[in-house]
Amino acid sequence: MYKFIITIDLQPGTRDAILARAPAAQAATRAEPGCIAYDFYTCTDNPDRLVFVETWADRAAHDFHMEQAHPKDFIAFHEQFHERLILETIDPAVPR
């Protein structure tokens, strides 16, 4: 499994522009092979922070996703509104 969290701190007042386009990006992504989950959230204590959580079957599925036009278009659109972006690749906790 390949999973990561993207946290985006936005320029004030730009959140709604991104949220208007996020559902279409979400639907297209969820329809791709290997996509297990693709969700986005707004932070309750910071309205200018968005959090995207993606889960893929493997790295190859995510690599395929990143070659498609819709993520490239969505990323190019929202990058203009970033103040900061943090990308964290995570491993689900596994009891040992």
N, C-alpha and C positions, 0 to 999 in steps of 0.2 A: 504494500500500500504506500502511496505517495500523498502526503497531506501537508498543507501549509496554510498559514494565516497571513493576510496582508492587512496592515493597519495604515490608513491614509489620513493624515491631518490636512485639512483643506483650508484654503483661503476663506475667510469669513463670508458667508452669504452664497456660497457656490454649491452647497450640498444638494439642493433641490434639482439643480440642472443634472447632476450625476444620477440621482435617484430616479429621475424621469426616464433615463436610458437603461438603468441597471436591470429591470425586469426582462427586457428583450435579450440582453446579454446572458442573463441567467437561463432563460428558456432555451436559447441556442446551445449553451454549454451543457446543460443537463441532457440534451438530446444526443450528445456525442458518445461514441463508444468509449468505455473505460471511465466515464464520469460517474462517481458514486454519489457525490454531493457537491453542490455549489450554492452557497448562501451568503447573504450580506446583511449587515446590521448597522444601526446607528448607535453610538454610545449614549447612554442616558445622562452621563455627567459632562459630555462634551458634544454638542450638536454638530460641530465641525469635524468630527472624527467618524470615519466609516471603517468597518472591519469586514473583510471578505474571508470566508473559510472554504477551502477547496479540498476535496478528497478524490483521488484518482486511483484506479486499479494499480497503476505502476507509472514510472517516470515516462515510459514510451507513450502512454495515453496522454499525459500532459504535454509532452513534446509535440504530438500530433495536434492537440488543441491550439497550441501557440502558433502553429503554421496556418491556421484558418484566418479568414478575413475578419470575422466578427470580433475576436479578442483584440486583434491589432487595431481595429477601428475604435473599440471601446477604450482601450488603453490610451491611444492617441488623444481621444477626446478628454478623458479625465486628467491626464498628466498636466494639462495647462492650469489646473486648479490646485495642484499639490503645494503644500508647504513642506511636507515630510512624508516619506513612505518607508515602512519597515516590512520586510518580507522574512518570515520565519518558517523554515521547513521543520516539521515536527514528526516525531515517531509516536504513535499512540502508545500510551503506557501499557506495558505488558508485565503482568506479575512474573516474577522469576523464582 
